[in-house]
Amino acid sequence: MLKFFNSQKQSDPQQLIQVKSWVSQAFDLSEDISVMITQLQCTEEGCPPIETVIAIMETPGKPRQYKIHKPLAEVKQTDIVSLTTD
C-alpha cells in the first residue's frame, strides 16, 4: 500500500530546488518544462520505506517518471545523472 505525503513539508525546500535543478541539467530541459518531485511512503514488504519520484512533464498526460529508492533529503547529483543512463 502506498501512502502519499507532502514532500515540501517533510523535506528541506532548498534540497527540492537543488534536485529540480539537477534534473533540468541532467536531462537538458528547457525552462518551460515542469519537473514534479514527490516522496512516497510504502508499507508493502520488499518496498523501500520512502522513495523519491521524479516526473518530467514534457508531453501532456504522458510524463517521464523515475524513482530513486531513498528520501529526497538523501538524493545526490549522481543519483540524478544515473537516471539518464538507465
C-alpha positions in Angstrom: 0.0 0.0 0.0 1.4 3.4 -1.0 0.9 6.4 1.2 1.4 9.9 -0.3 2.7 12.8 1.8 3.6 16.3 1.0 7.3 16.3 0.3 7.6 20.0 0.8 6.6 19.8 4.4 8.8 16.8 5.1 12.0 18.0 3.2 14.2 20.9 3.1 12.8 23.3 0.4 16.4 24.1 -0.7 17.0 20.4 -1.4 13.9 20.3 -3.5 15.1 23.3 -5.5 18.5 21.7 -5.9 17.2 18.3 -7.1 14.9 20.1 -9.6 18.0 22.0 -10.9 20.0 18.7 -11.2 17.1 17.1 -13.2 16.9 20.1 -15.5 20.6 20.0 -16.1 21.0 16.2 -16.5 18.1 15.9 -19.0 18.9 19.2 -20.7 15.4 20.5 -20.2 14.2 23.9 -21.3 12.8 26.3 -18.8 9.2 25.8 -19.9 9.2 22.1 -18.9 7.9 21.3 -15.5 9.5 18.9 -13.1 7.5 17.4 -10.2 9.2 15.7 -7.3 7.2 13.7 -4.8 8.1 11.3 -1.9 6.1 8.2 -1.5 6.0 6.0 1.6 5.4 2.3 1.1 4.4 -0.2 3.7 4.4 -3.3 1.4 7.0 -6.0 2.1 10.2 -5.5 0.0 9.3 -1.9 -0.8 11.7 0.8 0.3 10.3 2.8 3.2 10.5 6.1 1.3 11.3 6.7 -2.4 11.6 9.9 -4.4 9.6 10.1 -7.6 10.6 12.5 -10.4 8.1 13.3 -13.2 9.2 15.3 -16.2 6.1 16.9 -17.7 7.2 17.3 -21.3 4.2 15.7 -23.0 0.7 16.5 -21.6 -0.7 13.4 -20.0 2.5 11.3 -20.5 5.2 12.4 -18.0 8.5 10.6 -17.9 8.7 9.1 -14.5 11.8 8.0 -12.5 12.1 6.5 -9.0 15.1 6.8 -6.6 14.8 4.4 -3.7 15.7 6.9 -1.0 14.2 10.0 0.6 14.6 13.4 -1.1 17.0 14.6 1.6 19.4 11.8 0.6 19.3 12.3 -3.2 22.6 13.3 -4.7 23.5 14.7 -8.1 25.0 11.3 -9.1 21.6 9.7 -8.5 20.0 12.1 -11.0 22.8 11.7 -13.5 22.5 7.9 -13.3 18.8 8.2 -14.4 19.9 9.5 -17.8 22.0 6.3 -18.5 19.3 3.7 -17.5 
